[in-house]
């Protein structure tokens, strides 16, 4: 028998009772030495409190576009952003996003009609507790702006930096 652990709970001990005898067992696996009837009570404890950035989007795709027809490009975001917060006294946390300067153009976060450059880390979410989003109903948008005179055929890539912090201003 195995006493399985999860990301939130760890095995402490098992109390094994057979024929009136009680055995305290602390290893995570146990094999019955004989074919008897056993009562088993397992005790688990919550693991250390955690705040983790579990997943970020797999892909941010600004797509293929004809040169010279537009200057603002909005991506399709594939994947989820997931924060796990198992802290008992959950304080606010914040996820920020920063983009490396692209080869051509600039990357912004558009929110409430304002464009904020992603050259520096920009707050995306400030929350308490665990959180998950697939960006479908997101009130902010990523925007790549490329002036027509900078547009040229090619394949370009960007690097995004996602940061989880607990020091929320």
N, C-alpha and C positions, 0 to 999 in steps of 0.2 A: 504494500500500500504506500502511496506517495501523498504527502501533504503539500498540495500545490500552493505556490505563492503567486501573487499578482503584483502589478506595479504599485499598488496601494497598501497591500497587507503582506506581512511576513509571518512564517510559522514560528511559534514560540515553543510549544510542547504538546504532547498528547498524553492523556490519561487513559491507560488501557487496563480494563478490568476483566478478569477471567477467573472463574471458580472462587470468587470472593477475594482474590488477590489484586492489588492495585500496583501498576507499574507506571512510572513517569518516564516518558520517552522524549528526547529532545532532537533526534535526528530527523531529517525530512522524509525518510523512507523507513518502512517497517515491514518485516515478513513474519507471519504467524509461525511460531516454532512447532505447533501441533494443531491438529484439527479440532479445535474447541470453539465454543461460542465466546465472542469477545465483544465487549462494549468499549467503544472508542469515543473519547471526547477530545477534540482538538482545539487548541487555543491559538489565536492569531492576534497580531497587534498591527496597528496602522504604522506604516513605514514613516520615515522622516518626512516632515512636511516639505513639499516641493513646489517650485514655480518654474515651469519649463515651457519653452517654445518648442512644441512637438513637430509641427509641420508648417511649411510656407508654400506658396504656390509653386507648382512644378514648372510652369511656363507662363510668360507674359509675352504675347505675340502681337506685335503692331501690324502684322500682315504685309502683303505685297501691294504696292500702289503704283499707279502710273506717275511718271515724273512730271512735275509742273501743274498738277491739277488741284492740289490742296496743300496746306501748310501745317495742319493739325491732325494728328493721328491718335486714335483711341484704341487701346489693346483689348484682346480677349485674354482674360486671366483664367488659367486652368489650374485646378487644385484648390486646396483649402489653407487657411491660416488657422492654427489651433494652438491655444495656450492652455496648459494644465496647471491649475492652482489648487493644491491640496492643503494649503496652509489653514490652520484653525482660525487665527485672527487675520483674515485676508485683508491686507492693505491694498490700495490701488496699485496697479501696474500699468505700464505703457509700452506699446509696440511702435517703434519708429521705422521709417524707411528712408534709405539714402541710395542714390544711383551714382555710379561712376559717370564722369562726363562722357557723353557719347562722341563717336567720331564726327558725326554731323548733327546739328540741332541741339536741343535742350529738352530735359525731361522735367515735368512739373506735376504737382498734385493740384487738381482743380477742386475747390470746395466753396460753395456759396458764391460762385462767380469770381473768386480770387484764384490767382495762379501763384503757387509757392514752389520755388526751385527745389529740386531734390539733390542739389550739390551738397547740401547739409542735411543732417537727419531731421525728418519731419514727423511729428506725431500722427499716427493713423488711428489708434484705438487707445482709450484710457478706460479701464474696467476694474472690477473686482471679481474674483472667482474665475472658474474655467470659462473658456470662450471658444467658439468655432464659427467660421464664416466661409462661404464659398464665393463671396463678393457679388452675388447676383443682385442683392438689394442694397448695395453700398451707396452712400450719399456722396462719396468723393470719387473722382476719376483721375487716373493717370493719363497724362497727355505728353506726346512727343511732338515738339514743334520743330519743323525744318523749313527755313525760308527757301523759296523756290530757287534762288541763286546758289544754294548749298546742295540742292538735291542732285544726286547722281546714282546711276545704276550700281547695284552691288548688294552684298549680304552684310548686315551689320549686327553686332551683338552688344548687349548691355549687361553690366553686373549690378545687381541690387543687393543691398545689405539690410537685413531685417534684424532689429535689436529689441530685446525685451529687457526692461529696467523696472525697478520698483521705486526709484526716486522720481516721483511725478511732481511737476511744478504746477 
